[in-house]
Amino acid sequence: MSRCCVITGKKALRGNLVSHANNKTNHFFLPNARKVRLKSKILGKTVSFIVSARGLRTLDKYGGLDSYLQKRTKRRLNEALHPLKRALMRKITPDL
């Protein structure tokens, strides 16, 4: 599993480290991504994803995982979050 944030989409970047003598060496710049367990209050379960520190701040800004999934369109979500959003929307608006 690659170290890619499911909230922000941040992933590893490739570049060069340049010394004072202008020597270039290859380097991968990894995001500050950790595997975290996020609680969904509406679904009543805990899910585990790889999220960066910036992604956690984004979730705090939206007020949690449930409100983040409600406010973001399916088009702007990571594919790993699509089934979770679908289950959440079914729970909120059940079929009559």
KEKE-3310 file (N, C-alpha, C; in steps of 0.2 Angstrom, whole numbers, plus 5000, padded with zeros to 4 digits):
npx = (5004:5003:5010:4999:4988:4971:4962:4967:4975:4989:5005:5020:5034:5046:5062:5077:5091:5101:5117:5129:5139:5133:5130:5119:5108:5097:5081:5067:5053:5043:5025:5018:5011:5000:4994:4978:4964:4947:4932:4915:4901:4888:4887:4891:4903:4921:4934:4948:4961:4974:4981:4986:4994:4989:4977:4970:4969:4960:4949:4945:4942:4930:4922:4923:4923:4910:4903:4912:4911:4898:4897:4907:4908:4905:4913:4924:4930:4941:4943:4943:4934:4922:4912:4910:4904:4892:4886:4884:4875:4864:4860:4857:4847:4835:4827:4810)
npy = (4994:5011:5026:5037:5050:5048:5059:5072:5068:5069:5063:5053:5063:5065:5071:5081:5082:5095:5100:5111:5112:5110:5097:5084:5073:5059:5059:5055:5063:5061:5061:5067:5055:5044:5029:5029:5028:5031:5037:5034:5042:5041:5030:5021:5014:5010:5015:5012:5022:5029:5044:5061:5073:5086:5082:5077:5089:5095:5087:5090:5104:5102:5096:5083:5065:5061:5073:5078:5069:5071:5084:5084:5081:5066:5065:5073:5065:5052:5036:5026:5031:5031:5019:5021:5034:5031:5022:5030:5040:5032:5028:5040:5046:5035:5024:5026)
npz = (5000:4995:5002:5003:5005:5009:5010:5006:4995:4994:4990:4988:4982:4969:4968:4968:4980:4983:4984:4992:4984:4972:4969:4964:4970:4970:4977:4988:4993:5006:5011:5027:5032:5041:5047:5052:5063:5060:5067:5063:5068:5064:5056:5066:5067:5066:5055:5045:5038:5028:5032:5030:5040:5036:5031:5042:5049:5039:5041:5054:5052:5044:5054:5057:5051:5046:5043:5034:5023:5019:5014:5004:4986:4977:4966:4970:4980:4986:4979:4989:4998:4993:4995:5009:5009:5002:5010:5021:5016:5013:5026:5031:5023:5022:5010:5006)
capx = (5000:5007:5009:4995:4983:4964:4958:4970:4978:4996:5008:5027:5036:5053:5066:5084:5094:5106:5122:5132:5144:5128:5129:5112:5106:5090:5078:5059:5050:5037:5021:5018:5005:5000:4988:4974:4957:4942:4926:4909:4896:4881:4887:4893:4909:4928:4937:4956:4964:4981:4979:4992:4993:4985:4971:4967:4966:4954:4943:4944:4939:4923:4918:4923:4922:4903:4901:4916:4908:4891:4898:4911:4904:4908:4918:4930:4932:4945:4939:4942:4929:4915:4908:4908:4899:4886:4883:4882:4869:4858:4858:4854:4840:4832:4822:4803)
capy = (5000:5017:5031:5042:5052:5048:5065:5077:5065:5069:5057:5054:5067:5064:5077:5081:5086:5099:5102:5118:5111:5109:5090:5082:5066:5058:5059:5055:5067:5057:5065:5065:5051:5039:5025:5032:5025:5037:5035:5037:5042:5040:5022:5017:5010:5013:5014:5014:5024:5032:5051:5065:5078:5091:5078:5077:5096:5096:5084:5095:5110:5100:5094:5076:5061:5061:5079:5079:5065:5073:5090:5083:5078:5060:5067:5075:5060:5047:5030:5022:5033:5030:5015:5024:5039:5028:5019:5035:5043:5027:5028:5047:5046:5029:5024:5026)
capz = (5000:4995:5007:4999:5009:5006:5011:5002:4989:4994:4989:4987:4976:4968:4967:4970:4985:4979:4989:4991:4978:4966:4967:4964:4972:4970:4984:4988:4998:5008:5015:5034:5032:5046:5047:5058:5064:5061:5070:5060:5073:5061:5054:5072:5066:5065:5048:5046:5032:5028:5032:5032:5045:5033:5030:5049:5050:5035:5044:5060:5049:5042:5059:5058:5045:5044:5039:5028:5018:5017:5011:4998:4981:4975:4961:4973:4985:4984:4978:4995:5002:4990:4998:5015:5008:5000:5016:5025:5013:5014:5033:5033:5019:5020:5005:5008)
cpx = (5004:5005:5005:4989:4976:4960:4961:4973:4986:4999:5016:5029:5044:5056:5074:5086:5100:5111:5125:5136:5140:5128:5122:5112:5099:5087:5070:5057:5043:5032:5021:5011:5006:4994:4984:4967:4952:4936:4920:4904:4889:4881:4888:4899:4916:4931:4944:4958:4971:4979:4985:4989:4988:4978:4967:4965:4960:4948:4941:4940:4931:4919:4918:4922:4915:4901:4906:4913:4902:4893:4902:4907:4908:4914:4925:4933:4937:4941:4938:4936:4922:4910:4905:4903:4892:4882:4880:4875:4863:4856:4855:4847:4838:4827:4815:4799)
cpy = (5006:5022:5037:5043:5051:5054:5070:5074:5066:5063:5058:5058:5065:5070:5076:5085:5089:5102:5109:5118:5110:5102:5088:5075:5065:5057:5059:5059:5064:5062:5063:5061:5046:5035:5027:5028:5031:5034:5038:5036:5039:5032:5018:5012:5014:5011:5016:5016:5027:5040:5055:5070:5084:5088:5078:5084:5098:5093:5088:5101:5108:5098:5086:5072:5062:5067:5080:5075:5067:5080:5089:5079:5071:5061:5069:5071:5055:5041:5026:5024:5033:5026:5018:5030:5036:5025:5024:5039:5038:5027:5035:5047:5039:5029:5023:5020)
cpz = (5000:5000:5003:5004:5006:5006:5006:4996:4989:4994:4988:4981:4975:4966:4968:4976:4982:4985:4988:4985:4971:4964:4968:4965:4972:4977:4983:4994:5000:5012:5022:5034:5037:5045:5053:5058:5065:5063:5066:5065:5070:5059:5060:5071:5065:5058:5049:5039:5033:5027:5034:5037:5043:5032:5037:5051:5045:5038:5050:5057:5047:5048:5060:5051:5042:5040:5033:5022:5015:5013:5004:4993:4980:4971:4965:4979:4982:4983:4984:4999:4999:4993:5005:5014:5006:5006:5021:5023:5014:5021:5035:5029:5017:5014:5008:5006)
residu = (MET:SER:ARG:CYS:CYS:VAL:ILE:THR:GLY:LYS:LYS:ALA:LEU:ARG:GLY:ASN:LEU:VAL:SER:HIS:ALA:ASN:ASN:LYS:THR:ASN:HIS:PHE:PHE:LEU:PRO:ASN:ALA:ARG:LYS:VAL:ARG:LEU:LYS:SER:LYS:ILE:LEU:GLY:LYS:THR:VAL:SER:PHE:ILE:VAL:SER:ALA:ARG:GLY:LEU:ARG:THR:LEU:ASP:LYS:TYR:GLY:GLY:LEU:ASP:SER:TYR:LEU:GLN:LYS:ARG:THR:LYS:ARG:ARG:LEU:ASN:GLU:ALA:LEU:HIS:PRO:LEU:LYS:ARG:ALA:LEU:MET:ARG:LYS:ILE:THR:PRO:ASP:LEU)
# end
